[in-house]
Amino acid sequence: MGPLSREAWAQRLGAFRMSPSTFMAGAESEDLGRDLLSDLRNEKLSEPTKVSLLALSLEYPDKLWPDALAAEAAATFLLDTLLLLPPRPSALRRPLLLAATTTLLVGGALSPTSGASCRLLPLLLGLALGRDVGRGFGPTSEQRLLQATACECLRELESCKPGLLRGSLGLLRSLSGQAGPIQPLSMLLALVLRNTLVVQSRSGAGLQDLLVAGVFSPGGGSWDWTLAEEADDQLLPQTPSWPAAEKEPGLAGLEPSPEEARELRAAVAQLLDTSYLLTTVAQAQLLWLLGWALRGLRGQSPVIFKPQLARLLGTAQVTLLHSVLALKAAFGEALFTAQDEALLLRRLTLAAQHPALPSPTHLFYLHCLLSFPENSPLGLEGEEAAPLLLGHQLCRSLMPDLLNDPMAFLARLHLLCLLCAEDEEQEKGQVPSPRQYLLELLAGLRQRAALDGSPQDLATLCFQASYLVASCLAMQPSVVKPLIHGLSQLYRARPLLAPRFVDLLDRVGPELGRPLKEVLWQEVVTRPGKGEALCCHLQILEKVAEGGAHRATLNFLQAAAIHCTDWGRQQALLRVCQALLRTGGGDGLADLLQGLARQLEDPDGRDHARLYYSLLVHLAGPKLRVALGPSLATPALASSLVAENQGFVATLMVQETPPPIRLSVEPHRAKGPLPMLQLQVEVLDPAYSLELRFCVQGQLYAPLKAIHIPCLCPGRPAHPLYLPLQPRRPAPAQLHVQALYTTPTGLTCHAHLPPLTVNFANLFLPFPQIPKGSERDFFERLWDSCLPKGVESCVWCPLGPQGLEALVSHHLEPFVVVAQPPTSYHIAICLPPDSMLLLRLEAAQVDGVPVVLRTNDWDLLPLAGDYIRGLAAC
Amino acid sequence: MAQRAVWLVRHEPGTPVCGTVRFSRRFPTVEKRAKVFNGASYVPIPEDGPFLKALLFELRLLDNDKVFVESRDSCSRINKTSVYGLSVGGEELWPVVAFLKNGMIYACVPLVEQTLSPRPALISISGISQGLEFLFGMQDFLYSSQKNDTELNTKLSQLPDLLLQACPFGTLLDANLQNSLDNIGFASVTQPQKQPAWKAGTYKGKPQISISITEKVKSMQYDKQDIADTWQVVGTVTCKCDLEGIMPNVTISLNLPTNGSPLQDILVHPCVTSLDSAILTSSSLDTMDDSAFSGPYKFPFTPPLESFSLCYYTSQVPVPPILGFYQMKEEEVQLKILVNLKLHESVKNNFEFCEAHIPFFNRGPITHLECKVSFGQLEVFREKSLLVWIIGQKFPKSMEISLSGTVTFGVKGHNKQPFDQICIGSTAYVKLHFRILDYTLTGCYADQHSVQVFASGKPKISTNRKLISSDYYIWNSKAPAPVTYISLLP
């Protein structure tokens, strides 16, 4: 492919960014890396376009050059491009350095044997140290920017290959005191210093003369490949997470001589002293890095950080305060006395609710409060707890209220729960009592969740708060009792929240779970409902109904069965029975199941009821539980028995699936005593014992019989299906279709098909037994019989180019009684149960024919009119 | 301490996907480290499409989010921070720092330098605060002085170049992106060694300093025996220092008049070099007494080039500027309302504007209104079910004004009238909006003569002050109202 224009590149990069994997799977993918490199030297492209190409290579080098070989070649090309740039200012030098570094690192090509590495490293170090790297490398005005960039590149190299720059530590140190941009040099030095300390302590070696300036040799030699060569697990966390880091041996292996210790202290002090010149995020990194580097190092007192702390505690900059907390975690009492700790805690509490700070910061500080690294922690490691020094006074301003946003509310509620959990006795003197306040808050939440049409978020918050309180204060009856009472009220007000109640029951412990089940059960069985409420009740009952089946439960189910007219509800009802079976059955259950086996409308429901009945009367309790197995919702055990049972349960359950077939209504020649719908079947998936159920809306027709088909396979021709219709009124209708079938794997499935439309013409039947020879008399008799009860009307029937004869033969042929083609037709249509439609089509003109119609049924008039007017268009 | 990737997502409710990724940047060298550190628990950064879908789902920002989804809405899945786990391709990507602001979702994934199972506490992950700062930085850049979509698009198109400066490898170098933009411009200038990294260059021109103090007052008034009214002042001191030299030193003192209210909860800008311990410890968390430090509050600092917030404070003034009560009762088909407002005599009676908004939630449109105001005018927004009482520039001599009348409502239209989850039944409020120029409620002022500047030339110093209302609520005293814990204290 030749060089691309700016627009073409923009388009190509856009397509790539949209979905790199899709792009790379396409035809253009292979050339992308190559084209990108070659166009970097294309003089027709502007610098901004080239920068955007380099930006892509910074983000996706692994996609462009997936292996070490390709990465090495690409990096070499990038370095060559760098050298070929004319000696005037250019926006490309910086991204080229970044891209070469990224490509080598990500491609895994960085090694002493790699040519590109051996060119890049001395170049970067030379630039970083502000030395002349030769060959007129950019104008002097750009030097400072490139020096900073080189430092960043080296820092990234050192991050990915710790110890690589160990040999240059002295050089860097000597430089950082003199010239050059302060931030990049300080950050690089801090990282190299830290890594050197860790690497030396691991290998048991001392600091030797590493801290003192070495000699710079442009040809290399100051690179330490020993560690870089080793496996990736040598990576060192720069900012280790405690408490994991606390368990590490630290730098105990390092035993610096007094001389070395002094040098080290001086190096650290120098970095800290100039840290105010760094941006706040860089300051935070520096403190974090140096803090954890010096932790546990002999001869280094953390007091060196103290002057920084006084300055930092005044700000609430999130990175800075976070780094102070990291120092706190690293050094504890050695850096923070009890008073210091109290002050830090106060500042943190203050920041966690200061109106001038944004909400994500508040939330983070609240988290920090509950995970505060205390000098002498009492609680379990890793568990959130209110720090000891955080008394009620400090907490006051962190109490939740209903105006908080959900996350802030939950965070504050957790704190309140922890306070309530602390000491029941202590609270007695307090007005208002935190516990009372907590209960009022929960009541407020429930009131909002109970509102009809209130958003889902409010319900979610209400249940999360209830769960949080239940898990923190489960042992306190003064909290649990009102909570349970409130929840049962909530269910009464809004049974639609049933799935959330089931979820809550699944999560909470027995202290709340058991009594809550009890009150919900009471709530359900004493308030039977219909419609949606009944579904919710059944859902709850499945969860809360216990074995030894209470008479009340059985009565409820018995009463509910009458309202369970559709398949879904019947299944819900049977699931409750199943739950009862699992938990021990009970006397009346057998009667109920037997009743259901007769009473339920749906054959599937009847089958299930019969099966459960058989299981109940034939199996003893424990076996019954095994046979019914765990429900699919509970986590499966790794036992083969359980797995088998799950299979059993799966075969018993009817699964909802996408339809295995497609149905369409075909035109059909009417005959016989009833209108018949001819259905064409298109098979999508194999289905056995298929039962198609049809249901018509509005009782226009008598209930329709189901159609049974033993087997359907895709690819094999399927016979058309005939569905007889028994209209109660001759009107078009929509048929709802459900399919119940078995898959080849033996699972029973259930699917809803798109509804079918029965047109007016589908209901037409010819008059039977017209006496041969006296058709005209027969028609005239019918014609006269329509009036006076019926109606006569005249409709204009537009004709297409084929004319009247074609129209009649196409649409009305079976119903023609008297015909004088091509000009006159007398047509009689029978519409069960007892309507008729008579048409006289005479004196056709070029574009239409006047139709005189009579019918004995006024209701047919609009339908007939529409039908006739629409004939030509069909 | 690095980020694996960062995104800007525009939330677009009503569109098929409900959002678009406006900007994204991945950092492959950090990703490589993540793979090693996270080990078996490593989950790769997804492509933009799947990420967008998972993010919107988790933040409940999809249009069809109205049903209960256990994996997200379960009561035990409690999220108390802006850090999320996103389900992507059957695995969970964690930690994702994300928040929604002005229709834009800011998101990033910080590097965690250890295994993710068990999850380490957020406090011990340095990348979390860095990620937050990064996202705030982007937000400031996008929305400072940005007025329309065109400007937003311009700023978005600048981001790739800016991030090349501010975050070339995923480790944030400067959260102030505007600074990075200026840095590109200043690149050719040779900088001396002690040039701070947060200052792109040096100012050349007439020396001047402007200091503005903005106080916002918020209040919750109940007019009830057992619930105490609450109010609080939040102050922001903003500075712009145009001074020559690399590191000019400035000290600004904030003073209070003799009866002024002490400043508390003071947070300062990181450029402030030292703080008096009295400033550090003066806090609203303590019970007040007469010994509270009342200034002068000295802030020595080295200013950055741009305008910045030198400090924030809160204060507890003895009385709210406007004290009022609101009585609303439902009488058959109509509401009877009575609002009374009284300006405290100590407050400057010269407003830029002063209005009382009386909204009626969860009801139909206003069909009939009979109202009398003792002062000012009343505007009616029938469809929005809102009354706005325009009080104007001054309270009358008596300092006390009232509104009384009856309101009747029509049938509630679908989604036309405002819904509120707090104002159920007769729970209702009046919200005050006002602004007073050249005035602070605490009395706090920056004395021009006490500003010390250690730089060449005598700068021109300008100061200004203003008081603004914010969340100033007066609740219906005839119905329950949301209370804070503090208002229940005896």
Contacts between the chains, C-beta under 8 A, distances in Angstrom:
chain1	res1	chain2	res2	distance
A	17	B	24	7.8
A	17	B	48	7.4
A	18	B	48	7.4
A	18	B	49	7.7
A	19	B	47	5.5
A	19	B	48	7.5
A	19	B	49	6.0
A	20	B	47	6.3
A	21	B	47	6.4
A	51	B	161	7.0
A	51	B	164	7.7
A	52	B	160	7.1
A	55	B	160	5.4
A	55	B	164	6.8
A	58	B	28	7.7
A	58	B	164	7.7
A	58	B	168	7.7
A	59	B	25	6.5
A	59	B	26	5.0
A	59	B	27	7.8
A	59	B	28	6.7
A	60	B	26	7.4
A	60	B	28	7.1
A	61	B	28	5.8
A	62	B	28	6.0
A	89	B	188	7.2
A	94	B	164	7.3
A	95	B	164	6.3
A	98	B	164	7.2
A	98	B	168	5.3
A	98	B	169	7.5
A	101	B	29	7.9
A	102	B	28	6.3
A	102	B	29	5.8
A	102	B	169	7.5
A	105	B	29	4.9
A	105	B	32	6.8
A	106	B	28	4.6
A	106	B	29	6.1
A	106	B	32	5.8
A	141	B	187	7.5
A	141	B	188	4.1
A	141	B	190	7.6
A	142	B	187	7.1
A	142	B	188	7.4
A	144	B	187	7.3
A	144	B	190	6.5
A	144	B	191	6.1
A	145	B	187	4.7
A	149	B	168	7.5
A	152	B	168	5.5
A	152	B	169	6.4
A	152	B	173	7.5
A	155	B	169	7.7
A	155	B	171	7.5
A	156	B	29	5.6
A	156	B	169	4.5
A	156	B	171	7.8
A	159	B	2	7.8
A	159	B	29	7.6
A	159	B	33	7.0
A	159	B	171	7.9
A	160	B	29	6.0
A	160	B	32	6.7
A	160	B	33	6.3
A	178	B	193	7.2
A	179	B	193	5.7
A	180	B	193	7.2
A	181	B	191	6.9
A	181	B	195	7.7
A	181	B	197	7.4
A	182	B	193	6.6
A	182	B	194	7.1
A	182	B	195	7.1
A	182	B	196	7.6
A	182	B	197	6.3
A	183	B	173	7.0
A	183	B	197	3.7
A	184	B	173	8.0
A	232	B	36	4.5
A	233	B	36	6.6
A	235	B	33	6.0
A	235	B	36	5.0
A	235	B	37	6.4
A	235	B	113	7.9
A	237	B	37	6.8
A	237	B	113	3.4
A	237	B	114	6.4
A	238	B	1	5.9
A	238	B	113	6.7
A	238	B	126	7.9
A	239	B	1	4.8
A	239	B	113	6.6
A	239	B	125	8.0
A	239	B	126	3.7
A	239	B	127	7.8
A	240	B	113	6.4
A	240	B	114	7.2
A	241	B	112	7.1
A	241	B	113	6.9
A	241	B	114	5.4
A	241	B	120	4.1
A	241	B	121	7.6
A	241	B	124	3.8
A	241	B	125	5.9
A	242	B	124	4.9
A	243	B	124	7.6
A	244	B	114	5.8
A	244	B	120	6.8
A	245	B	124	7.9
A	276	B	196	7.6
A	276	B	273	7.1
A	277	B	194	6.6
A	277	B	195	7.7
A	277	B	196	4.4
A	277	B	197	6.2
A	278	B	196	7.6
A	278	B	197	5.2
A	278	B	198	7.6
A	279	B	173	6.6
A	279	B	174	4.4
A	279	B	175	7.1
A	279	B	176	7.1
A	279	B	179	7.8
A	279	B	197	5.0
A	279	B	198	4.8
A	280	B	133	7.5
A	280	B	175	6.9
A	280	B	198	7.5
A	280	B	270	4.8
A	281	B	130	6.0
A	281	B	133	5.6
A	281	B	134	7.9
A	281	B	172	4.8
A	281	B	173	7.1
A	281	B	174	6.7
A	281	B	175	5.3
A	282	B	173	6.3
A	282	B	174	7.5
A	282	B	197	6.6
A	283	B	270	7.6
A	284	B	1	7.8
A	284	B	126	7.6
A	284	B	129	7.1
A	284	B	130	7.2
A	285	B	1	5.1
A	285	B	126	7.5
A	285	B	130	7.7
A	285	B	171	7.2
A	288	B	1	6.4
A	288	B	126	5.2
A	289	B	1	7.9
A	310	B	274	7.0
A	310	B	275	7.1
A	311	B	272	7.7
A	311	B	273	6.7
A	311	B	274	6.4
A	311	B	275	7.5
A	313	B	275	7.9
A	313	B	280	6.2
A	314	B	266	7.4
A	314	B	267	7.1
A	314	B	268	4.5
A	314	B	272	6.2
A	314	B	275	4.3
A	314	B	279	7.3
A	314	B	280	5.9
A	315	B	267	6.4
A	315	B	268	5.7
A	315	B	269	6.9
A	315	B	270	4.9
A	315	B	272	7.5
A	316	B	267	4.3
A	317	B	133	7.5
A	317	B	270	5.5
A	318	B	129	4.6
A	318	B	132	5.2
A	318	B	133	5.7
A	318	B	136	7.9
A	319	B	129	4.6
A	319	B	130	5.8
A	319	B	132	7.9
A	319	B	133	4.9
A	319	B	175	7.8
A	320	B	270	6.4
A	321	B	129	7.8
A	322	B	123	7.7
A	322	B	126	7.1
A	322	B	128	7.5
A	322	B	129	3.7
A	323	B	126	7.6
A	323	B	129	7.8
A	325	B	123	6.3
A	326	B	124	7.8
A	326	B	126	6.8
A	329	B	123	7.9
A	329	B	124	7.0
A	343	B	280	7.3
A	343	B	281	7.0
A	346	B	281	7.4
A	346	B	283	6.1
A	346	B	285	6.6
A	347	B	280	7.6
A	349	B	285	6.4
A	350	B	265	5.3
A	350	B	267	7.8
A	350	B	283	6.0
A	350	B	284	7.9
A	350	B	285	6.7
A	351	B	267	7.1
A	354	B	265	5.9
A	354	B	267	6.1
A	354	B	312	6.8
A	354	B	314	7.4
A	355	B	216	7.8
A	355	B	218	7.7
A	355	B	232	7.4
A	355	B	234	4.5
A	355	B	314	6.7
A	356	B	234	6.2
A	356	B	236	6.5
A	356	B	267	6.5
A	356	B	309	7.9
A	356	B	312	3.7
A	357	B	267	7.6
A	358	B	136	6.9
A	359	B	82	7.8
A	359	B	99	7.4
A	360	B	81	7.6
A	360	B	82	4.0
A	360	B	97	7.7
A	360	B	99	4.8
A	360	B	132	5.8
A	360	B	135	7.9
A	361	B	132	6.6
A	363	B	80	6.4
A	363	B	81	4.5
A	363	B	82	5.7
A	364	B	81	5.8
A	364	B	82	7.3
A	364	B	122	7.1
A	364	B	128	6.8
A	364	B	129	6.9
A	364	B	132	6.4
A	366	B	80	6.9
A	366	B	81	7.8
A	367	B	80	6.6
A	367	B	81	5.2
A	367	B	121	7.9
A	367	B	122	5.4
A	367	B	123	6.3
A	368	B	123	4.9
A	371	B	121	4.8
A	371	B	122	7.5
A	371	B	123	4.4
A	371	B	124	7.9
A	372	B	123	7.9
A	373	B	123	7.6
A	382	B	118	7.8
A	382	B	121	6.7
A	393	B	285	6.6
A	393	B	286	7.4
A	393	B	287	7.7
A	394	B	285	5.3
A	396	B	285	7.2
A	396	B	485	6.2
A	396	B	486	6.1
A	396	B	489	7.5
A	397	B	284	7.0
A	397	B	285	6.2
A	397	B	486	6.9
A	399	B	484	6.9
A	399	B	485	3.5
A	399	B	486	7.5
A	401	B	482	6.1
A	401	B	483	6.8
A	401	B	484	4.5
A	401	B	485	6.9
A	402	B	422	6.5
A	402	B	482	4.5
A	403	B	422	7.1
A	403	B	482	5.5
A	403	B	484	7.8
A	407	B	79	6.2
A	407	B	80	5.7
A	407	B	81	7.0
A	407	B	82	7.3
A	410	B	78	5.5
A	410	B	79	7.5
A	410	B	80	5.0
A	411	B	80	3.9
A	411	B	81	7.3
A	414	B	80	6.5
A	431	B	488	7.9
A	431	B	489	7.4
A	431	B	490	5.4
A	432	B	485	7.3
A	432	B	488	4.2
A	432	B	489	7.2
A	434	B	485	7.9
A	437	B	485	5.8
A	437	B	488	6.7
A	444	B	482	7.2
A	447	B	424	6.9
A	448	B	421	5.1
A	448	B	422	7.9
A	448	B	424	7.3
A	451	B	421	7.3
A	451	B	424	6.5
A	454	B	421	6.4
A	455	B	421	7.4
A	456	B	60	7.9
A	456	B	65	7.2
A	456	B	66	5.7
A	456	B	67	7.4
A	456	B	68	6.9
A	456	B	73	7.4
A	457	B	60	6.7
A	458	B	421	5.9
A	459	B	68	7.8
A	460	B	68	7.9
A	460	B	73	4.9
A	460	B	75	7.9
A	463	B	75	4.0
A	464	B	75	5.1
A	464	B	76	7.9
A	464	B	77	7.7
A	464	B	78	5.1
A	466	B	75	6.7
A	467	B	75	3.8
A	467	B	76	5.6
A	467	B	78	7.2
A	468	B	78	6.0
A	499	B	68	4.9
A	499	B	70	7.8
A	500	B	68	6.0
A	500	B	73	7.8
A	500	B	75	7.0
A	503	B	68	7.7
A	503	B	70	5.9
A	503	B	73	8.0
A	503	B	74	5.3
A	503	B	75	5.8
A	504	B	75	5.1
A	507	B	74	6.9
A	507	B	75	5.8
A	507	B	76	4.3
